[in-house]
Structure formats: structure tokens, C-alpha cells
Amino acid sequence: MKWKYIKWFILLAIIVLIAITSYRYYGSIDWSKIHSNRISELPIIKDSDDTGEFRLPIGDLEFYIRAAGLQNEGPAVILLHGFPESSIMWTELLSKGAGSGYRVIAFDQRGYSPGARPRGKENYKIKELTADVIAVADQLGIDSFHLVGHDWGAVVSWNVAMEYSERLRTLTALSIPHIGVFFDAVVNHPEQQKRSGYFKMLQTPFLPEYKFVANGQQFYKQMMANSPKEYLDEYVALFAENGAATATLNWYRAMDPEKIADNKKYAKTIKNPTLFIWGTEDGVIAPEIIPMQEDWIQAPYREVSLSTGHGLIQSKPDTVISEILDHLKRK
């Protein structure tokens, strides 16, 4: 008889736990879609536009973009954000780049733009993310451009340089070295394996979404607490929407480090002038792998190390922006 009550108690405890977990997650989702609705009211970009926020339809997808100085006569610059941020991280570089005569574009990449969240992790492979960059440039009538990427944006930037070298004027990568070097180290270098251990956690089903979204995005807010309030508000609004966290995490779930490390198409040399900026206190990258990338760059190459962590432009904005603009001018 006692066992019967114990079984009912266990069942009740499980039901209560599921109910609490569900409430903490689904109760934290912005079902009203404040972020998406704001973006849906933005104009579609036109040739006559100069500076502002716009929508850019490309096939079945629609990207949210920030632009500055589109009426300038200088070269175009495309900026790619990392995880778990958005194009708002480039606000200051957009302004200063336009002030230096460049046409500057930053867009929320696949999974981050509300209108570009296809289902299924297979839609978030590096080749798809790379194709988006070229598609954005083509749609805006940009033949050649400078490319700047941070974190995952750097991964995509390296691959754009390998696959579309003829389209690039220069490459600037922040934090993540050449992906041939990086993913080989993720698989074979003990210290980098250790530092990249979080990959597996982000690839697990549901748990990462719960961590980022539950309890009113508390974990995410703590993680991004050093961001300016305007940036943090946008990040939280983005991740609070149903399906957004899954779409951004699909970048990791579509990634197979061993296959990338063994794939020769990711082992190509870079033929564009390259600037690499990294933080000596970055817990994501093993410092000893960085010199390995020099053999993979057959063009003018400059490396800048800063006494900071992974979020370079967040912690050292003046220095990072100055170095990037100087790199563009050298070309």
C-alpha cells in the first residue's frame, strides 16, 4: 500500500516539475513578437536610401539590415556579427565608417533576422551563411567590398574569403582565426579542445534554449550585462521570441568540427589583405594556435593583440574601430 502512494507521489512530483519548467520557459517567450513587429514596419531598402534601418528581401528570406553612408562614393563595407549578438553591435563602426566615406552595411544574419529563420539545422551550415553574404551584396548592387566579422561572423568571413576572393577588397577577422587552423585545433589541440567544450552543450536539444530563454532571459541578461542598454534591450527582445534561440543555436548544431577539419575546401589560403584582432584574455581561443594561421595567408597580413577578452569591439571599441579603419585605408 505504501508503495502505491510513493508511486503516486513520484508521478505528481514529475508533473509539477514539468509544469514549473514549462512555465519558466514558455512564460518567458514574447508571444506578441515586439521585435519582429518593429522590424516588419521598417521600409524595404531603396537605391535612394542613405542611413537607417531597413528590410532586404532575398528570395524566400528577408534580412534586417542597418546601413550608413550609402550615398558615399567610397567602397562598401559589410559587417558580420557573432553569437549571441546582432547587427546592433556594429552601431559605432557604422557611424565612423560612414564618416570616413565608406558605404557600410550590417545585417542580422540567418536565424537572427525574424524573416530569415528557416527550420532545420541543415539550413545553417557554413555554405548557407556564406551564400547569404554574397546574396546581400548582390541585392544591394555591391560588386566588391571590405568584409569584417566577429566570432561566428569571423568564421563566415574567412569562408567568404576562401570561396569569393575576387569579391573582397580586404578581410578583417575578430577573435576567431582562420577556420582551417581553428577547427583542426578544436579536433586535435588539447587546449583548444578544452576551450571549445561548450560546443557540445550548445548542440544538445532544448537545454540551451531553456538556459537562454527561461526565467525572463535571466542567464542571457547576465551574460550580456556589459552591453549598452540599447544593445541589451535588442538582444533580449530577439531571443525572447519563439523559435529565435533555436534558430541562432542551429549555427552550432549544423557544425561538425571533425568534418570541417578534414574538408579541404576549408583549408584554402587567403589571398586578400587580412587584419586579425584578438584578445590575449580570450577564454575561447588558445593563444598558441594563432601563429599557425600565418602560413594560410598569401597576402599582406597584420595581427593586433589586445589585453582583453573575446568581446573586442565591446571592451575596446575605440582601438578596434581605429585598427579596422586603418586597415581599410591601407588598401
Beta strands, then each sheet from edge to edge (+ up, - down):
strand 1: 52-58
strand 2: 61-68
strand 3: 76-80
strand 4: 103-107
strand 5: 145-150
strand 6: 168-174
strand 7: 274-279
strand 8: 301-306
sheet 1: 1+ 2- 4+ 3+ 5+ 6+ 7+ 8+
end
